[in-house]
């Protein structure tokens, strides 16, 4: 992979994911019958949109790339790297237990990003991707 690609800062990644979660929450509220499903689908495929960018990443000028080839993230990469968040969103419907799991997943992913030299979280390790600026 090219050495001149800068890893994305933790703050930019958090803001980008927050923007994506706002989009998901808006979909859930705006169209109650299908918004939950639409939000879940968006969460799963979002990092395969716009040449490896979710809407949040596009706004923050970040991109998901393959660790091996340095190419933009695909829909498959996006599904694999976001499966933990999608699972959390599914469990969110269960009062208390689901909410605890969402909080646990978010904290775990954040700590993994914080402790990794490349800023990779569990989803990145599973999909063999990383988030970079650009």
C-alpha positions in Angstrom: 0.0 0.0 0.0 1.3 3.5 -0.8 3.1 5.0 2.2 1.9 8.6 1.5 -1.7 7.8 2.6 -2.4 9.5 6.0 -4.4 7.5 8.5 -7.6 9.2 9.5 -7.6 10.9 12.9 -9.7 9.4 15.6 -11.8 12.6 16.0 -12.6 12.8 12.3 -13.6 9.1 12.4 -15.9 9.6 15.4 -17.5 12.6 13.8 -18.1 10.7 10.5 -19.7 7.8 12.3 -21.8 10.2 14.4 -23.1 11.8 11.1 -23.9 8.3 9.8 -25.8 7.5 13.0 -27.7 10.8 12.6 -28.7 9.7 9.1 -29.8 6.3 10.4 -31.8 7.9 13.3 -33.5 10.3 10.8 -34.5 7.4 8.5 -36.0 5.5 11.5 -38.0 8.5 12.6 -39.0 9.8 9.1 -40.4 6.6 7.8 -41.4 4.4 10.8 -42.6 1.4 8.7 -39.3 0.9 6.8 -36.9 3.4 8.3 -35.4 0.9 10.7 -34.7 -1.5 7.9 -33.4 1.3 5.6 -31.1 2.5 8.4 -29.8 -1.0 9.0 -29.1 -1.5 5.2 -27.4 1.9 5.1 -25.2 1.0 8.0 -24.1 -2.2 6.4 -23.4 -0.9 2.9 -22.5 2.8 3.6 -18.7 2.4 3.5 -19.0 0.9 0.0 -20.8 4.0 -1.4 -19.1 6.9 -3.0 -15.8 5.2 -3.8 -15.3 3.8 -0.2 -17.1 6.6 1.6 -20.3 6.7 3.7 -22.0 10.0 3.7 -20.4 10.8 7.0 -16.9 9.9 5.7 -17.6 11.9 2.5 -18.4 15.0 4.6 -15.3 14.5 6.7 -13.1 13.7 3.7 -12.3 10.1 4.8 -12.2 6.9 2.9 -12.2 3.2 3.6 -9.4 1.3 1.7 -8.3 -2.2 1.4 -5.2 -2.9 3.5 -3.7 -5.2 0.8 -4.4 -3.3 -2.4 -5.0 0.3 -1.3 -8.2 0.3 -3.4 -11.5 1.9 -2.1 -13.7 -0.2 0.1 -16.3 -2.4 -1.5 -19.9 -3.2 -0.4 -18.5 -6.5 0.9 -15.8 -4.7 2.9 -18.5 -2.4 4.3 -20.8 -5.2 5.4 -17.9 -7.1 7.1 -16.5 -4.0 8.9 -19.9 -2.7 10.1 -21.5 -6.1 11.1 -20.8 -5.3 14.8 -22.6 -2.0 14.6 -25.5 -3.6 12.7 -25.8 -6.4 15.3 -25.9 -3.7 17.9 -28.7 -1.8 16.0 -30.7 -5.0 15.8 -30.3 -5.7 19.6 -31.1 -2.0 20.4 -34.8 -2.9 20.1 -34.4 -5.0 23.3 -34.8 -2.6 26.3 -31.8 -2.5 28.7 -29.9 -5.6 27.4 -29.9 -4.2 23.8 -28.9 -0.8 25.0 -26.1 -2.2 27.1 -24.8 -4.2 24.1 -24.8 -1.0 21.9 -22.8 0.9 24.5 -20.4 -2.1 24.9 -19.9 -2.3 21.1 -19.2 1.4 20.8 -16.8 1.5 23.7 -15.0 -1.6 22.5 -14.6 -0.3 19.0 -13.4 3.1 20.3 -10.8 1.5 22.6 -9.5 -0.7 19.8 -9.1 2.3 17.5 -7.4 4.2 20.3 -5.0 1.4 21.1 -4.0 0.5 17.5 -1.1 2.3 15.8 -3.1 2.3 12.5 -6.3 3.4 14.2 -8.0 0.1 13.2 -11.1 -1.2 15.0 -12.5 -4.7 15.1 -14.4 -4.2 11.8 -11.3 -3.0 10.1 -9.4 -6.1 11.3 -12.2 -8.4 10.1 -12.5 -6.8 6.7 -8.7 -6.0 6.3 -9.4 -2.4 5.7 -8.4 0.9 7.2 -9.7 4.5 7.2 -7.5 7.2 5.6 -7.8 10.9 4.8 -8.6 11.8 1.3 
